[in-house]
Amino acid sequence: MAAMLIGIELQVRRIEEPCLRHVHGAAWQEYAARTGRFVPGLGRLR
């Protein structure tokens, strides 16, 4: 279970977030600063 959670976290941080940042730019960065990665309010980007 721990390995699966670590794998998902790495996938999101290394692949999905850079892609979203590239495609959507500042709008995505503002959204990520307001919301959480997996749970609302937790894991916000700065």
mmCIF entry with sequence, helices, sheets and N, C-alpha, C, O atoms, coordinates in Angstrom:
data_MODEL
# 
_entry.id   MODEL 
# 
_entity.id                         1 
_entity.type                       polymer 
_entity.pdbx_number_of_molecules   1 
# 
_entity_poly.entity_id                      1 
_entity_poly.type                           'polypeptide(L)' 
_entity_poly.nstd_linkage                   no 
_entity_poly.nstd_monomer                   no 
_entity_poly.pdbx_seq_one_letter_code       MAAMLIGIELQVRRIEEPCLRHVHGAAWQEYAARTGRFVPGLGRLR 
_entity_poly.pdbx_seq_one_letter_code_can   MAAMLIGIELQVRRIEEPCLRHVHGAAWQEYAARTGRFVPGLGRLR 
_entity_poly.pdbx_strand_id                 A 
# 
loop_
_entity_poly_seq.entity_id 
_entity_poly_seq.num 
_entity_poly_seq.mon_id 
_entity_poly_seq.hetero 
1 1  MET n 
1 2  ALA n 
1 3  ALA n 
1 4  MET n 
1 5  LEU n 
1 6  ILE n 
1 7  GLY n 
1 8  ILE n 
1 9  GLU n 
1 10 LEU n 
1 11 GLN n 
1 12 VAL n 
1 13 ARG n 
1 14 ARG n 
1 15 ILE n 
1 16 GLU n 
1 17 GLU n 
1 18 PRO n 
1 19 CYS n 
1 20 LEU n 
1 21 ARG n 
1 22 HIS n 
1 23 VAL n 
1 24 HIS n 
1 25 GLY n 
1 26 ALA n 
1 27 ALA n 
1 28 TRP n 
1 29 GLN n 
1 30 GLU n 
1 31 TYR n 
1 32 ALA n 
1 33 ALA n 
1 34 ARG n 
1 35 THR n 
1 36 GLY n 
1 37 ARG n 
1 38 PHE n 
1 39 VAL n 
1 40 PRO n 
1 41 GLY n 
1 42 LEU n 
1 43 GLY n 
1 44 ARG n 
1 45 LEU n 
1 46 ARG n 
# 
_struct_asym.id          A 
_struct_asym.entity_id   1 
# 
loop_
_struct_conf.conf_type_id 
_struct_conf.id 
_struct_conf.pdbx_PDB_helix_id 
_struct_conf.beg_label_comp_id 
_struct_conf.beg_label_asym_id 
_struct_conf.beg_label_seq_id 
_struct_conf.pdbx_beg_PDB_ins_code 
_struct_conf.end_label_comp_id 
_struct_conf.end_label_asym_id 
_struct_conf.end_label_seq_id 
_struct_conf.pdbx_end_PDB_ins_code 
_struct_conf.beg_auth_comp_id 
_struct_conf.beg_auth_asym_id 
_struct_conf.beg_auth_seq_id 
_struct_conf.end_auth_comp_id 
_struct_conf.end_auth_asym_id 
_struct_conf.end_auth_seq_id 
_struct_conf.pdbx_PDB_helix_class 
_struct_conf.details 
_struct_conf.pdbx_PDB_helix_length 
HELX_P HELX_P1 AA1 ALA A 2  ? GLN A 11 ? ALA A 2  GLN A 11 1 ? 10 
HELX_P HELX_P2 AA2 VAL A 12 ? GLU A 16 ? VAL A 12 GLU A 16 3 ? 5  
HELX_P HELX_P3 AA3 GLU A 17 ? HIS A 24 ? GLU A 17 HIS A 24 1 ? 8  
HELX_P HELX_P4 AA4 ALA A 26 ? ARG A 34 ? ALA A 26 ARG A 34 1 ? 9  
# 
_struct_conf_type.id          HELX_P 
_struct_conf_type.criteria    ? 
_struct_conf_type.reference   ? 
# 
loop_
_atom_site.group_PDB 
_atom_site.id 
_atom_site.type_symbol 
_atom_site.label_atom_id 
_atom_site.label_alt_id 
_atom_site.label_comp_id 
_atom_site.label_asym_id 
_atom_site.label_entity_id 
_atom_site.label_seq_id 
_atom_site.pdbx_PDB_ins_code 
_atom_site.Cartn_x 
_atom_site.Cartn_y 
_atom_site.Cartn_z 
_atom_site.occupancy 
_atom_site.B_iso_or_equiv 
_atom_site.pdbx_formal_charge 
_atom_site.auth_seq_id 
_atom_site.auth_comp_id 
_atom_site.auth_asym_id 
_atom_site.auth_atom_id 
_atom_site.pdbx_PDB_model_num 
ATOM 1   N N  . MET A 1 1  ? 0.833  -1.191 0.000   1.00 0.00 ? 1  MET A N  1 
ATOM 2   C CA . MET A 1 1  ? 0.000  0.000  0.000   1.00 0.00 ? 1  MET A CA 1 
ATOM 3   C C  . MET A 1 1  ? 0.877  1.255  0.000   1.00 0.00 ? 1  MET A C  1 
ATOM 4   O O  . MET A 1 1  ? 0.615  2.212  -0.728  1.00 0.00 ? 1  MET A O  1 
ATOM 5   N N  . ALA A 1 2  ? 1.922  1.230  0.829   1.00 0.00 ? 2  ALA A N  1 
ATOM 6   C CA . ALA A 1 2  ? 2.814  2.390  0.899   1.00 0.00 ? 2  ALA A CA 1 
ATOM 7   C C  . ALA A 1 2  ? 3.508  2.624  -0.444  1.00 0.00 ? 2  ALA A C  1 
ATOM 8   O O  . ALA A 1 2  ? 3.634  3.767  -0.884  1.00 0.00 ? 2  ALA A O  1 
ATOM 9   N N  . ALA A 1 3  ? 3.955  1.558  -1.092  1.00 0.00 ? 3  ALA A N  1 
ATOM 10  C CA . ALA A 1 3  ? 4.621  1.685  -2.388  1.00 0.00 ? 3  ALA A CA 1 
ATOM 11  C C  . ALA A 1 3  ? 3.666  2.264  -3.431  1.00 0.00 ? 3  ALA A C  1 
ATOM 12  O O  . ALA A 1 3  ? 4.082  3.056  -4.276  1.00 0.00 ? 3  ALA A O  1 
ATOM 13  N N  . MET A 1 4  ? 2.404  1.881  -3.379  1.00 0.00 ? 4  MET A N  1 
ATOM 14  C CA . MET A 1 4  ? 1.425  2.398  -4.312  1.00 0.00 ? 4  MET A CA 1 
ATOM 15  C C  . MET A 1 4  ? 1.212  3.904  -4.087  1.00 0.00 ? 4  MET A C  1 
ATOM 16  O O  . MET A 1 4  ? 1.160  4.669  -5.050  1.00 0.00 ? 4  MET A O  1 
ATOM 17  N N  . LEU A 1 5  ? 1.091  4.323  -2.845  1.00 0.00 ? 5  LEU A N  1 
ATOM 18  C CA . LEU A 1 5  ? 0.894  5.741  -2.547  1.00 0.00 ? 5  LEU A CA 1 
ATOM 19  C C  . LEU A 1 5  ? 2.107  6.571  -2.961  1.00 0.00 ? 5  LEU A C  1 
ATOM 20  O O  . LEU A 1 5  ? 1.961  7.676  -3.483  1.00 0.00 ? 5  LEU A O  1 
ATOM 21  N N  . ILE A 1 6  ? 3.290  6.040  -2.730  1.00 0.00 ? 6  ILE A N  1 
ATOM 22  C CA . ILE A 1 6  ? 4.503  6.741  -3.142  1.00 0.00 ? 6  ILE A CA 1 
ATOM 23  C C  . ILE A 1 6  ? 4.550  6.849  -4.670  1.00 0.00 ? 6  ILE A C  1 
ATOM 24  O O  . ILE A 1 6  ? 4.910  7.896  -5.209  1.00 0.00 ? 6  ILE A O  1 
ATOM 25  N N  . GLY A 1 7  ? 4.192  5.784  -5.355  1.00 0.00 ? 7  GLY A N  1 
ATOM 26  C CA . GLY A 1 7  ? 4.169  5.798  -6.817  1.00 0.00 ? 7  GLY A CA 1 
ATOM 27  C C  . GLY A 1 7  ? 3.198  6.820  -7.373  1.00 0.00 ? 7  GLY A C  1 
ATOM 28  O O  . GLY A 1 7  ? 3.518  7.527  -8.329  1.00 0.00 ? 7  GLY A O  1 
ATOM 29  N N  . ILE A 1 8  ? 2.031  6.905  -6.791  1.00 0.00 ? 8  ILE A N  1 
ATOM 30  C CA . ILE A 1 8  ? 1.032  7.885  -7.238  1.00 0.00 ? 8  ILE A CA 1 
ATOM 31  C C  . ILE A 1 8  ? 1.537  9.299  -6.991  1.00 0.00 ? 8  ILE A C  1 
ATOM 32  O O  . ILE A 1 8  ? 1.409  10.169 -7.852  1.00 0.00 ? 8  ILE A O  1 
ATOM 33  N N  . GLU A 1 9  ? 2.107  9.526  -5.823  1.00 0.00 ? 9  GLU A N  1 
ATOM 34  C CA . GLU A 1 9  ? 2.639  10.844 -5.485  1.00 0.00 ? 9  GLU A CA 1 
ATOM 35  C C  . GLU A 1 9  ? 3.729  11.261 -6.474  1.00 0.00 ? 9  GLU A C  1 
ATOM 36  O O  . GLU A 1 9  ? 3.745  12.402 -6.937  1.00 0.00 ? 9  GLU A O  1 
ATOM 37  N N  . LEU A 1 10 ? 4.627  10.350 -6.792  1.00 0.00 ? 10 LEU A N  1 
ATOM 38  C CA . LEU A 1 10 ? 5.695  10.653 -7.741  1.00 0.00 ? 10 LEU A CA 1 
ATOM 39  C C  . LEU A 1 10 ? 5.137  10.930 -9.135  1.00 0.00 ? 10 LEU A C  1 
ATOM 40  O O  . LEU A 1 10 ? 5.604  11.841 -9.819  1.00 0.00 ? 10 LEU A O  1 
ATOM 41  N N  . GLN A 1 11 ? 4.156  10.163 -9.555  1.00 0.00 ? 11 GLN A N  1 
ATOM 42  C CA . GLN A 1 11 ? 3.509  10.368 -10.858 1.00 0.00 ? 11 GLN A CA 1 
ATOM 43  C C  . GLN A 1 11 ? 2.928  11.773 -10.951 1.00 0.00 ? 11 GLN A C  1 
ATOM 44  O O  . GLN A 1 11 ? 3.109  12.467 -11.951 1.00 0.00 ? 11 GLN A O  1 
ATOM 45  N N  . VAL A 1 12 ? 2.242  12.174 -9.919  1.00 0.00 ? 12 VAL A N  1 
ATOM 46  C CA . VAL A 1 12 ? 1.598  13.485 -9.920  1.00 0.00 ? 12 VAL A CA 1 
ATOM 47  C C  . VAL A 1 12 ? 2.644  14.593 -9.931  1.00 0.00 ? 12 VAL A C  1 
ATOM 48  O O  . VAL A 1 12 ? 2.552  15.527 -10.728 1.00 0.00 ? 12 VAL A O  1 
ATOM 49  N N  . ARG A 1 13 ? 3.634  14.496 -9.055  1.00 0.00 ? 13 ARG A N  1 
ATOM 50  C CA . ARG A 1 13 ? 4.632  15.567 -8.931  1.00 0.00 ? 13 ARG A CA 1 
ATOM 51  C C  . ARG A 1 13 ? 5.565  15.663 -10.128 1.00 0.00 ? 13 ARG A C  1 
ATOM 52  O O  . ARG A 1 13 ? 5.916  16.766 -10.547 1.00 0.00 ? 13 ARG A O  1 
ATOM 53  N N  . ARG A 1 14 ? 5.972  14.534 -10.683 1.00 0.00 ? 14 ARG A N  1 
ATOM 54  C CA . ARG A 1 14 ? 6.996  14.537 -11.739 1.00 0.00 ? 14 ARG A CA 1 
ATOM 55  C C  . ARG A 1 14 ? 6.425  14.621 -13.154 1.00 0.00 ? 14 ARG A C  1 
ATOM 56  O O  . ARG A 1 14 ? 7.097  15.115 -14.059 1.00 0.00 ? 14 ARG A O  1 
ATOM 57  N N  . ILE A 1 15 ? 5.201  14.150 -13.353 1.00 0.00 ? 15 ILE A N  1 
ATOM 58  C CA . ILE A 1 15 ? 4.665  14.092 -14.715 1.00 0.00 ? 15 ILE A CA 1 
ATOM 59  C C  . ILE A 1 15 ? 3.433  14.991 -14.889 1.00 0.00 ? 15 ILE A C  1 
ATOM 60  O O  . ILE A 1 15 ? 3.412  15.848 -15.772 1.00 0.00 ? 15 ILE A O  1 
ATOM 61  N N  . GLU A 1 16 ? 2.423  14.800 -14.061 1.00 0.00 ? 16 GLU A N  1 
ATOM 62  C CA . GLU A 1 16 ? 1.168  15.511 -14.283 1.00 0.00 ? 16 GLU A CA 1 
ATOM 63  C C  . GLU A 1 16 ? 1.263  17.013 -13.994 1.00 0.00 ? 16 GLU A C  1 
ATOM 64  O O  . GLU A 1 16 ? 0.812  17.821 -14.805 1.00 0.00 ? 16 GLU A O  1 
ATOM 65  N N  . GLU A 1 17 ? 1.842  17.395 -12.855 1.00 0.00 ? 17 GLU A N  1 
ATOM 66  C CA . GLU A 1 17 ? 1.892  18.815 -12.511 1.00 0.00 ? 17 GLU A CA 1 
ATOM 67  C C  . GLU A 1 17 ? 2.730  19.630 -13.494 1.00 0.00 ? 17 GLU A C  1 
ATOM 68  O O  . GLU A 1 17 ? 2.289  20.709 -13.890 1.00 0.00 ? 17 GLU A O  1 
ATOM 69  N N  . PRO A 1 18 ? 3.918  19.174 -13.910 1.00 0.00 ? 18 PRO A N  1 
ATOM 70  C CA . PRO A 1 18 ? 4.656  19.946 -14.918 1.00 0.00 ? 18 PRO A CA 1 
ATOM 71  C C  . PRO A 1 18 ? 3.878  20.083 -16.239 1.00 0.00 ? 18 PRO A C  1 
ATOM 72  O O  . PRO A 1 18 ? 3.930  21.128 -16.887 1.00 0.00 ? 18 PRO A O  1 
ATOM 73  N N  . CYS A 1 19 ? 3.169  19.037 -16.626 1.00 0.00 ? 19 CYS A N  1 
ATOM 74  C CA . CYS A 1 19 ? 2.368  19.096 -17.849 1.00 0.00 ? 19 CYS A CA 1 
ATOM 75  C C  . CYS A 1 19 ? 1.243  20.130 -17.705 1.00 0.00 ? 19 CYS A C  1 
ATOM 76  O O  . CYS A 1 19 ? 1.018  20.938 -18.605 1.00 0.00 ? 19 CYS A O  1 
ATOM 77  N N  . LEU A 1 20 ? 0.554  20.098 -16.589 1.00 0.00 ? 20 LEU A N  1 
ATOM 78  C CA . LEU A 1 20 ? -0.525 21.067 -16.354 1.00 0.00 ? 20 LEU A CA 1 
ATOM 79  C C  . LEU A 1 20 ? 0.020  22.490 -16.314 1.00 0.00 ? 20 LEU A C  1 
ATOM 80  O O  . LEU A 1 20 ? -0.600 23.414 -16.841 1.00 0.00 ? 20 LEU A O  1 
ATOM 81  N N  . ARG A 1 21 ? 1.176  22.662 -15.692 1.00 0.00 ? 21 ARG A N  1 
ATOM 82  C CA . ARG A 1 21 ? 1.802  23.983 -15.625 1.00 0.00 ? 21 ARG A CA 1 
ATOM 83  C C  . ARG A 1 21 ? 2.149  24.476 -17.038 1.00 0.00 ? 21 ARG A C  1 
ATOM 84  O O  . ARG A 1 21 ? 1.959  25.649 -17.356 1.00 0.00 ? 21 ARG A O  1 
ATOM 85  N N  . HIS A 1 22 ? 2.651  23.581 -17.868 1.00 0.00 ? 22 HIS A N  1 
ATOM 86  C CA . HIS A 1 22 ? 3.025  23.947 -19.234 1.00 0.00 ? 22 HIS A CA 1 
ATOM 87  C C  . HIS A 1 22 ? 1.792  24.297 -20.081 1.00 0.00 ? 22 HIS A C  1 
ATOM 88  O O  . HIS A 1 22 ? 1.810  25.270 -20.835 1.00 0.00 ? 22 HIS A O  1 
ATOM 89  N N  . VAL A 1 23 ? 0.741  23.512 -19.956 1.00 0.00 ? 23 VAL A N  1 
ATOM 90  C CA . VAL A 1 23 ? -0.457 23.710 -20.783 1.00 0.00 ? 23 VAL A CA 1 
ATOM 91  C C  . VAL A 1 23 ? -1.279 24.914 -20.331 1.00 0.00 ? 23 VAL A C  1 
ATOM 92  O O  . VAL A 1 23 ? -1.731 25.706 -21.157 1.00 0.00 ? 23 VAL A O  1 
ATOM 93  N N  . HIS A 1 24 ? -1.473 25.050 -19.012 1.00 0.00 ? 24 HIS A N  1 
ATOM 94  C CA . HIS A 1 24 ? -2.409 26.059 -18.500 1.00 0.00 ? 24 HIS A CA 1 
ATOM 95  C C  . HIS A 1 24 ? -1.740 27.284 -17.880 1.00 0.00 ? 24 HIS A C  1 
ATOM 96  O O  . HIS A 1 24 ? -2.414 28.281 -17.624 1.00 0.00 ? 24 HIS A O  1 
ATOM 97  N N  . GLY A 1 25 ? -0.448 27.232 -17.636 1.00 0.00 ? 25 GLY A N  1 
ATOM 98  C CA . GLY A 1 25 ? 0.302  28.384 -17.144 1.00 0.00 ? 25 GLY A CA 1 
ATOM 99  C C  . GLY A 1 25 ? -0.155 28.902 -15.794 1.00 0.00 ? 25 GLY A C  1 
ATOM 100 O O  . GLY A 1 25 ? -0.378 28.139 -14.854 1.00 0.00 ? 25 GLY A O  1 
ATOM 101 N N  . ALA A 1 26 ? -0.290 30.222 -15.721 1.00 0.00 ? 26 ALA A N  1 
ATOM 102 C CA . ALA A 1 26 ? -0.592 30.897 -14.460 1.00 0.00 ? 26 ALA A CA 1 
ATOM 103 C C  . ALA A 1 26 ? -1.958 30.498 -13.894 1.00 0.00 ? 26 ALA A C  1 
ATOM 104 O O  . ALA A 1 26 ? -2.134 30.460 -12.677 1.00 0.00 ? 26 ALA A O  1 
ATOM 105 N N  . ALA A 1 27 ? -2.913 30.207 -14.756 1.00 0.00 ? 27 ALA A N  1 
ATOM 106 C CA . ALA A 1 27 ? -4.243 29.818 -14.268 1.00 0.00 ? 27 ALA A CA 1 
ATOM 107 C C  . ALA A 1 27 ? -4.163 28.540 -13.443 1.00 0.00 ? 27 ALA A C  1 
ATOM 108 O O  . ALA A 1 27 ? -4.808 28.430 -12.400 1.00 0.00 ? 27 ALA A O  1 
ATOM 109 N N  . TRP A 1 28 ? -3.378 27.582 -13.906 1.00 0.00 ? 28 TRP A N  1 
ATOM 110 C CA . TRP A 1 28 ? -3.236 26.341 -13.138 1.00 0.00 ? 28 TRP A CA 1 
ATOM 111 C C  . TRP A 1 28 ? -2.475 26.585 -11.848 1.00 0.00 ? 28 TRP A C  1 
ATOM 112 O O  . TRP A 1 28 ? -2.817 26.009 -10.815 1.00 0.00 ? 28 TRP A O  1 
ATOM 113 N N  . GLN A 1 29 ? -1.455 27.422 -11.885 1.00 0.00 ? 29 GLN A N  1 
ATOM 114 C CA . GLN A 1 29 ? -0.662 27.715 -10.685 1.00 0.00 ? 29 GLN A CA 1 
ATOM 115 C C  . GLN A 1 29 ? -1.552 28.353 -9.609  1.00 0.00 ? 29 GLN A C  1 
ATOM 116 O O  . GLN A 1 29 ? -1.439 28.009 -8.432  1.00 0.00 ? 29 GLN A O  1 
ATOM 117 N N  . GLU A 1 30 ? -2.417 29.260 -9.996  1.00 0.00 ? 30 GLU A N  1 
ATOM 118 C CA . GLU A 1 30 ? -3.345 29.883 -9.048  1.00 0.00 ? 30 GLU A CA 1 
ATOM 119 C C  . GLU A 1 30 ? -4.319 28.852 -8.480  1.00 0.00 ? 30 GLU A C  1 
ATOM 120 O O  . GLU A 1 30 ? -4.598 28.849 -7.281  1.00 0.00 ? 30 GLU A O  1 
ATOM 121 N N  . TYR A 1 31 ? -4.828 27.984 -9.338  1.00 0.00 ? 31 TYR A N  1 
ATOM 122 C CA . TYR A 1 31 ? -5.741 26.926 -8.891  1.00 0.00 ? 31 TYR A CA 1 
ATOM 123 C C  . TYR A 1 31 ? -5.049 25.994 -7.903  1.00 0.00 ? 31 TYR A C  1 
ATOM 124 O O  . TYR A 1 31 ? -5.619 25.655 -6.866  1.00 0.00 ? 31 TYR A O  1 
ATOM 125 N N  . ALA A 1 32 ? -3.825 25.579 -8.217  1.00 0.00 ? 32 ALA A N  1 
ATOM 126 C CA . ALA A 1 32 ? -3.080 24.656 -7.356  1.00 0.00 ? 32 ALA A CA 1 
ATOM 127 C C  . ALA A 1 32 ? -2.757 25.283 -6.005  1.00 0.00 ? 32 ALA A C  1 
ATOM 128 O O  . ALA A 1 32 ? -2.645 24.570 -5.008  1.00 0.00 ? 32 ALA A O  1 
ATOM 129 N N  . ALA A 1 33 ? -2.605 26.599 -5.958  1.00 0.00 ? 33 ALA A N  1 
ATOM 130 C CA . ALA A 1 33 ? -2.328 27.283 -4.692  1.00 0.00 ? 33 ALA A CA 1 
ATOM 131 C C  . ALA A 1 33 ? -3.571 27.312 -3.802  1.00 0.00 ? 33 ALA A C  1 
ATOM 132 O O  . ALA A 1 33 ? -3.448 27.413 -2.582  1.00 0.00 ? 33 ALA A O  1 
ATOM 133 N N  . ARG A 1 34 ? -4.767 27.226 -4.394  1.00 0.00 ? 34 ARG A N  1 
ATOM 134 C CA . ARG A 1 34 ? -6.018 27.275 -3.623  1.00 0.00 ? 34 ARG A CA 1 
ATOM 135 C C  . ARG A 1 34 ? -6.512 25.904 -3.185  1.00 0.00 ? 34 ARG A C  1 
ATOM 136 O O  . ARG A 1 34 ? -7.184 25.788 -2.161  1.00 0.00 ? 34 ARG A O  1 
ATOM 137 N N  . THR A 1 35 ? -6.188 24.875 -3.943  1.00 0.00 ? 35 THR A N  1 
ATOM 138 C CA . THR A 1 35 ? -6.748 23.550 -3.685  1.00 0.00 ? 35 THR A CA 1 
ATOM 139 C C  . THR A 1 35 ? -5.658 22.576 -3.252  1.00 0.00 ? 35 THR A C  1 
ATOM 140 O O  . THR A 1 35 ? -4.477 22.924 -3.253  1.00 0.00 ? 35 THR A O  1 
ATOM 141 N N  . GLY A 1 36 ? -6.042 21.383 -2.891  1.00 0.00 ? 36 GLY A N  1 
ATOM 142 C CA . GLY A 1 36 ? -5.081 20.363 -2.505  1.00 0.00 ? 36 GLY A CA 1 
ATOM 143 C C  . GLY A 1 36 ? -4.846 19.371 -3.628  1.00 0.00 ? 36 GLY A C  1 
ATOM 144 O O  . GLY A 1 36 ? -5.609 19.312 -4.592  1.00 0.00 ? 36 GLY A O  1 
ATOM 145 N N  . ARG A 1 37 ? -3.782 18.592 -3.494  1.00 0.00 ? 37 ARG A N  1 
ATOM 146 C CA . ARG A 1 37 ? -3.490 17.586 -4.522  1.00 0.00 ? 37 ARG A CA 1 
ATOM 147 C C  . ARG A 1 37 ? -4.531 16.488 -4.521  1.00 0.00 ? 37 ARG A C  1 
ATOM 148 O O  . ARG A 1 37 ? -5.129 16.201 -5.557  1.00 0.00 ? 37 ARG A O  1 
ATOM 149 N N  . PHE A 1 38 ? -4.754 15.875 -3.383  1.00 0.00 ? 38 PHE A N  1 
ATOM 150 C CA . PHE A 1 38 ? -5.646 14.716 -3.302  1.00 0.00 ? 38 PHE A CA 1 
ATOM 151 C C  . PHE A 1 38 ? -6.833 14.959 -2.357  1.00 0.00 ? 38 PHE A C  1 
ATOM 152 O O  . PHE A 1 38 ? -7.917 14.413 -2.559  1.00 0.00 ? 38 PHE A O  1 
ATOM 153 N N  . VAL A 1 39 ? -6.615 15.778 -1.336  1.00 0.00 ? 39 VAL A N  1 
ATOM 154 C CA . VAL A 1 39 ? -7.642 16.092 -0.348  1.00 0.00 ? 39 VAL A CA 1 
ATOM 155 C C  . VAL A 1 39 ? -7.771 17.601 -0.302  1.00 0.00 ? 39 VAL A C  1 
ATOM 156 O O  . VAL A 1 39 ? -6.761 18.296 -0.195  1.00 0.00 ? 39 VAL A O  1 
ATOM 157 N N  . PRO A 1 40 ? -8.986 18.129 -0.380  1.00 0.00 ? 40 PRO A N  1 
ATOM 158 C CA . PRO A 1 40 ? -9.141 19.593 -0.355  1.00 0.00 ? 40 PRO A CA 1 
ATOM 159 C C  . PRO A 1 40 ? -8.423 20.232 0.829   1.00 0.00 ? 40 PRO A C  1 
ATOM 160 O O  . PRO A 1 40 ? -8.627 19.847 1.980   1.00 0.00 ? 40 PRO A O  1 
ATOM 161 N N  . GLY A 1 41 ? -7.593 21.198 0.530   1.00 0.00 ? 41 GLY A N  1 
ATOM 162 C CA . GLY A 1 41 ? -6.883 21.937 1.577   1.00 0.00 ? 41 GLY A CA 1 
ATOM 163 C C  . GLY A 1 41 ? -5.534 21.366 1.945   1.00 0.00 ? 41 GLY A C  1 
ATOM 164 O O  . GLY A 1 41 ? -4.749 22.059 2.592   1.00 0.00 ? 41 GLY A O  1 
ATOM 165 N N  . LEU A 1 42 ? -5.225 20.143 1.570   1.00 0.00 ? 42 LEU A N  1 
ATOM 166 C CA . LEU A 1 42 ? -3.937 19.537 1.897   1.00 0.00 ? 42 LEU A CA 1 
ATOM 167 C C  . LEU A 1 42 ? -3.101 19.385 0.623   1.00 0.00 ? 42 LEU A C  1 
ATOM 168 O O  . LEU A 1 42 ? -3.611 18.960 -0.414  1.00 0.00 ? 42 LEU A O  1 
ATOM 169 N N  . GLY A 1 43 ? -1.837 19.730 0.709   1.00 0.00 ? 43 GLY A N  1 
ATOM 170 C CA . GLY A 1 43 ? -0.954 19.575 -0.436  1.00 0.00 ? 43 GLY A CA 1 
ATOM 171 C C  . GLY A 1 43 ? -1.011 20.718 -1.415  1.00 0.00 ? 43 GLY A C  1 
ATOM 172 O O  . GLY A 1 43 ? -0.764 20.536 -2.607  1.00 0.00 ? 43 GLY A O  1 
ATOM 173 N N  . ARG A 1 44 ? -1.337 21.899 -0.920  1.00 0.00 ? 44 ARG A N  1 
ATOM 174 C CA . ARG A 1 44 ? -1.393 23.061 -1.813  1.00 0.00 ? 44 ARG A CA 1 
ATOM 175 C C  . ARG A 1 44 ? -0.001 23.406 -2.304  1.00 0.00 ? 44 ARG A C  1 
ATOM 176 O O  . ARG A 1 44 ? 0.981  23.243 -1.579  1.00 0.00 ? 44 ARG A O  1 
ATOM 177 N N  . LEU A 1 45 ? 0.081  23.882 -3.533  1.00 0.00 ? 45 LEU A N  1 
ATOM 178 C CA . LEU A 1 45 ? 1.347  24.374 -4.075  1.00 0.00 ? 45 LEU A CA 1 
ATOM 179 C C  . LEU A 1 45 ? 1.532  25.817 -3.655  1.00 0.00 ? 45 LEU A C  1 
ATOM 180 O O  . LEU A 1 45 ? 0.567  26.556 -3.457  1.00 0.00 ? 45 LEU A O  1 
ATOM 181 N N  . ARG A 1 46 ? 2.759  26.193 -3.526  1.00 0.00 ? 46 ARG A N  1 
ATOM 182 C CA . ARG A 1 46 ? 3.031  27.590 -3.109  1.00 0.00 ? 46 ARG A CA 1 
ATOM 183 C C  . ARG A 1 46 ? 3.369  28.440 -4.275  1.00 0.00 ? 46 ARG A C  1 
ATOM 184 O O  . ARG A 1 46 ? 3.626  29.633 -4.115  1.00 0.00 ? 46 ARG A O  1 
# 
